Amino acid sequence: MTQTLMFAEMAPPPMLDFPAPLSEKYRPTRIADFAGLAEVKRVLAGFVYRPTDAGFLFCGPAGTGKTSMGLALASELGGFVHHITAGNCTVGAIRDVAFSCWYVCPAGFKRHIVLVDEADQMSQEAQLACLSYLDGTNTIPDCVWIFTANATGRLADRFLSRNRVLPFSTYGIQSDAAKMLERAWTEQTTAAAPNFARIIKEQNGNVRAALSTLDSRLDALRAYPTTQATESEGNA
């Protein structure tokens, strides 16, 4: 249903057009574009080549690209995304999204993708509600389930066994991530660059946090360009 304002003068003022943070602007949109994650990328590239009804669990530290990879996989599969955000994966939410997935995808999409963030915060009841959709008992045709988690300790063995668990690690991420930071910096400013490898190391391989650090440095640079240029030269 479309809503129409009866009085134009009551329309809310336009929102300010804030630029997107670097973590959004440089979010990878293709599987091949992610920093590191060589084995994960190989597995998912093969899955895209021959997709099936399946469940995945992307498990690893924050900022390693789990949700972004889920969205990239959905895009390459031509999937319509049903996104259950962190903390909202209740039994009711599972049943509601499953009910929606029994219907044909909207025009232009090939399959349903259910993306559940922070699955390690799900209750035991919510995990149980997923089982029959993952083990062939009540599988929804043309549907892929993707769960993200920081750890598996709170997830039941029977839930884990019904998913393909892919570990997301910071191993091997430093070089690719540093190149991404360099690209982000040079596209934003001509000022002397900071030590990108150090930023990645200080953030323990968390690419999202590293990009946020660049955002903060760029904000400071706009306010105090001379001081920041001097500091950058000293930290190089």
N, C-alpha and C positions, 0 to 999 in steps of 0.2 A: 504494500500500500504506500502511496506517495503522499506526503504531507505538504500542504500549501499554506503559506501565511496569508491571512486575510488582509493584513495591513502592512504594507511595505516598510513603514516607518518603525514598525516593531521588530524588524529583522535585527539580529545581533550584528555587531560590528565585525568586519573581517578579521580573522586571526592574523597575528604578526607572522611574517614568513621567515621563521628561524631556519638557518642552515642545519642540515642533518649532521649529527656527530660523526667523527671519522669512523667509529666502529660500525655505523650503518652505511656510510658512503662507500667503505671498502669491504663490505661484507661479500664474501665470494658467492657467486650464483651458479657456478658449475663445479661439479665434483673435482675436476682436474685442477682447479684454481686454488685449492686449499693448501696452506702451508703444512709441510710434513705429511703425516698420516698416510704413508705410502701403501701399507697393506690395506687399510680401510678403503682407500681410493680404488685399489685393484678389485677388491671384492664388490664394491658397489657399481663400478663400471661394468663388471661382468653381469651383475644382476639387471642393470638397465638393458643390456643386450638381450637377456632372456628372463623377463620378470615373471614371478609367480605370486600367488597369494602367500604372504609371509609376515612374520613379525621380527623386528630388529630391536635390539637394545644397544644404544650408543652409550658407553660408560667411560667416564674419565673426568679429570679436573675441570673446574670452571674455566671458560674462555678458550677451550680447545676446538670449538666449532661444532658442537653436537647438534644444537638446534638448527644452525645455519646449514649443516650438512643434510639434515632432514628436509629442509626446504629445497635445497639444491637437488636432492634425489627426487623429490616430488615433481619439481620442474622438468627434470629430464625424463621422468616417467609419464609426463602429461597428466599429472594427478591433481584432483581437486582436494585441497587441504582442509581437514577438520582439526583445528588446533585447540587442544585442551591445555590451558596455561598452568604454570606451576601452582600447586596447592588446590587446584580445582578438579582433580581427577577422582571424583566420587563414583559410587555405584550408579547413581542417577545419571551422571554425565556420560559414563560408559554406555549405559543402555540407550540414552538419547542419541548419541552419535552412531551407535550400531544400527539403530532404527533408521536413521537417515541414510546410512550406507547401503541398505537393502534396495534403495531406489536407484534408478539410472543416473549417472553423473550428469551435471549440467552440460549444455552444448559446448563443445570445444575441449572437453576433458575425456581421458580414456579410463581412469580408475579413481577410486577413493584412496586418500592417504589420511590416516589418523595419526597425528603427531601429538604425543603426550610429554610435556616437560616435567622434569623432576619426578620421575616415576618412583624413585626411592622414598618419596614421601607419601606414596599411596598406602591406604589401609589394606589389611589382609583381605577384607571383603571386596575392595575394588580390584585387587589382583585376581581374586577368584572369579569376579564378574568377567574378566578378560579371557579366562582359560578356554572356554568352548569356542571362542572366535579364533583362537590361535592354534588349536590342536586338531582341526578337521571335524570336530563334532558339530559345530554350527558355523563353519567358515563362510564368510561373506565373499561372494565372487568379486574378482577384480578389486581387491582391497588389501592395502599394505599398512601394517601397524608399525609405528616407529616410536619407541620410548627412549627418553634420555635420562641419565642418572649420573650422579657424582660417584656413587659406590653401590655395591650390590648387597651389603650386609643386611639390609632391611627387606630384601626381596626374597620371597619363598622360592625354594628349589624348583617346585613344579611350575612356577611362573618363568623362572630363568630357562628351564629346559624347553619351553615352548617358543623361545626367541633365539635368534642368531645374535649372540653377544659379540659386539665389536669394540675392542678397547681403543679409546682415544688417549693418546699420550703426547707429551711435549717432546719426546725423543725425536731428534732430527728436525725440529721445527725452527731452530734458531736462524739458520741461513735464509730460509724462505721468508720467515717473519721479518727479519731485518730488511730484506729487499722491499717488502710491503710498506714498512715504516718509512724507508727512504723515498719510495714513490709518493706516499701520502705527504711527506714533508715538502718535497720539491714541487709538488703541484699546488701547495698552499703558500709557499714563501720562497724568497731567494736568500734568506738569512743563513748564516753559518749553521750547519747541521749538528745536532747532538750525536752522541755515541749510540747508535740504534741497537747494536749488539748488547750494550750494557743495559739499555732499557728493557729489552726482552729478558735478560738474565735477572734483573731486579724484580720483574713481575712473574718470575718462575714459569716463563713460557706462556703466560696468559695473554693472548694476542689482543683480546678485547680491552684488557687493562692497559696494555702497552699503547694502544691507540688512544685511550682516554688520557694517558700521560702526555702524548703529543698534543692532544686538544688543549690541555692545561698550559703547556709550554707556548703554544701558538697564541692563546689568550693573553698570556703574560707578555709575549713579544709585541702584540698590538698596543699594549699599554706602555711598555718600557722597551722600545726597540733597541736602543743603544746598550742598555745594561744586559739584555739577553744576548745580544751579539757577542759581547765581551765574555759572558759566562760560557757560551757555546764554544768559543775558541779555546777557552781554558779547559773544557771538559772533553774535547775531541780526542 
